[in-house]
Amino acid sequence: MTVTFLMIARLPDAGLDAFDSYERAVLPLLAEHGGRLERRLRSLDDRVEAHLVSFPTEEDFTAYRADPRRHTATPLLESSGAAVELLAVRDVQSASRP
């Protein structure tokens, strides 16, 4: 069963370059673990970034999170000062309106 996550990162002004470096290091790892970046959005003021990411299974997501290359890049995320929130999400069917 596919699992989907919404990642929201709130970025301080001075942390954007470090956050972008972190993203360049870790986003390519998604595919190696079956992950797919469905959407990557950033606010107009560059202060908030959101990713919608899916994996074939929870185990694939866990393997991505445990990848040693991802851990090697963690100091970049920490130095960016980003406050990151990760939410497991699901599709919601819209109700028809009369």
Secondary structure, DSSP 8 states (H G I E B T S, - for coil): --EEEEEEEE--GGGHHHHHHHHHHHTTHHHHTT-EEEEEEE-TTSSEEEEEEEESSHHHHHHHHH-HHHHHHHHHHHHHT-EEEEEEE---------
